[in-house]
Amino acid sequence: MSKAVRVSDTPYGVDVTATKAYFWCACGQSSTQPFCDGSHKGTEFTPIKYVADESKRVFFCGCKQTANQPLCDGSHNNNK
């Protein structure tokens, strides 16, 4: 299994809208971080769909190592 590119050492704070779907970049290659732009094509990676349960600010993982995909779980603090 390939390892995703570590894009950021901090999460991306995004104001999401209730019931809207967002597609988080799992590979780290997207130029529209933290969201997918299709750069994963031809790899084993696929974007992770996130549907907001309410309108609020959430923190999408930037290091791509979270166990709580697509949201940050603090993994960026490990193994820098």
C-alpha positions as CSV (number, residue, x, y, z in Angstrom):
1,M,0.0,0.0,0.0
2,S,1.3,3.4,-0.9
3,K,1.6,6.2,1.7
4,A,-0.3,9.4,1.2
5,V,1.7,12.7,0.7
6,R,1.8,14.7,4.0
7,V,0.4,18.0,2.8
8,S,0.1,20.0,6.1
9,D,1.2,19.7,9.7
10,T,-2.1,21.3,10.7
11,P,-5.8,20.5,9.9
12,Y,-7.9,22.6,7.5
13,G,-10.7,24.4,9.2
14,V,-13.7,24.5,6.9
15,D,-17.2,25.9,7.4
16,V,-19.5,23.1,6.1
17,T,-23.1,23.3,5.1
18,A,-25.7,20.9,6.5
19,T,-26.5,18.0,4.1
20,K,-23.8,19.0,1.6
21,A,-21.3,16.4,0.5
22,Y,-17.6,17.0,0.5
23,F,-14.9,14.8,-0.9
24,W,-11.6,14.8,1.1
25,C,-8.4,14.1,-0.7
26,A,-6.9,10.9,0.7
27,C,-3.8,10.8,-1.5
28,G,-2.3,14.3,-0.8
29,Q,-1.8,15.1,-4.5
30,S,-4.8,17.5,-4.9
31,S,-4.1,21.1,-5.7
32,T,-7.4,22.0,-4.0
33,Q,-6.6,20.7,-0.5
34,P,-8.2,19.4,1.6
35,F,-10.6,18.4,-1.2
36,C,-10.2,16.0,-4.1
37,D,-9.4,17.3,-7.6
38,G,-9.0,13.9,-9.2
39,S,-5.2,13.8,-8.9
40,H,-5.5,10.2,-7.4
41,K,-6.5,8.7,-10.8
42,G,-4.3,5.8,-11.5
43,T,-3.4,5.2,-7.9
44,E,-4.9,3.0,-5.2
45,F,-6.4,6.1,-3.4
46,T,-10.0,7.2,-3.6
47,P,-11.5,10.4,-2.0
48,I,-13.5,10.0,1.2
49,K,-17.0,11.4,1.2
50,Y,-18.1,13.5,4.1
51,V,-21.7,14.7,4.5
52,A,-22.2,17.5,7.0
53,D,-24.8,16.6,9.6
54,E,-25.2,20.3,10.4
55,S,-23.7,23.7,9.4
56,K,-20.6,24.2,11.5
57,R,-16.8,24.4,11.3
58,V,-15.0,21.0,11.0
59,F,-11.3,20.3,10.7
60,F,-10.2,18.1,7.8
61,C,-7.0,16.2,8.2
62,G,-4.0,17.7,6.4
63,C,-1.3,15.1,7.3
64,K,-3.4,12.3,5.8
65,Q,-2.5,10.0,8.7
66,T,-5.8,10.4,10.7
67,A,-7.6,7.2,11.9
68,N,-10.8,9.3,11.7
69,Q,-10.9,10.0,8.0
70,P,-11.5,12.6,6.8
71,L,-11.5,14.6,10.1
72,C,-8.4,15.4,12.1
73,D,-7.6,13.3,15.1
74,G,-4.3,14.9,16.1
75,S,-2.1,12.5,14.2
76,H,-0.1,15.4,12.8
77,N,1.5,15.7,16.2
78,N,3.1,12.2,15.8
79,N,6.1,11.3,13.7
80,K,6.9,14.7,12.2
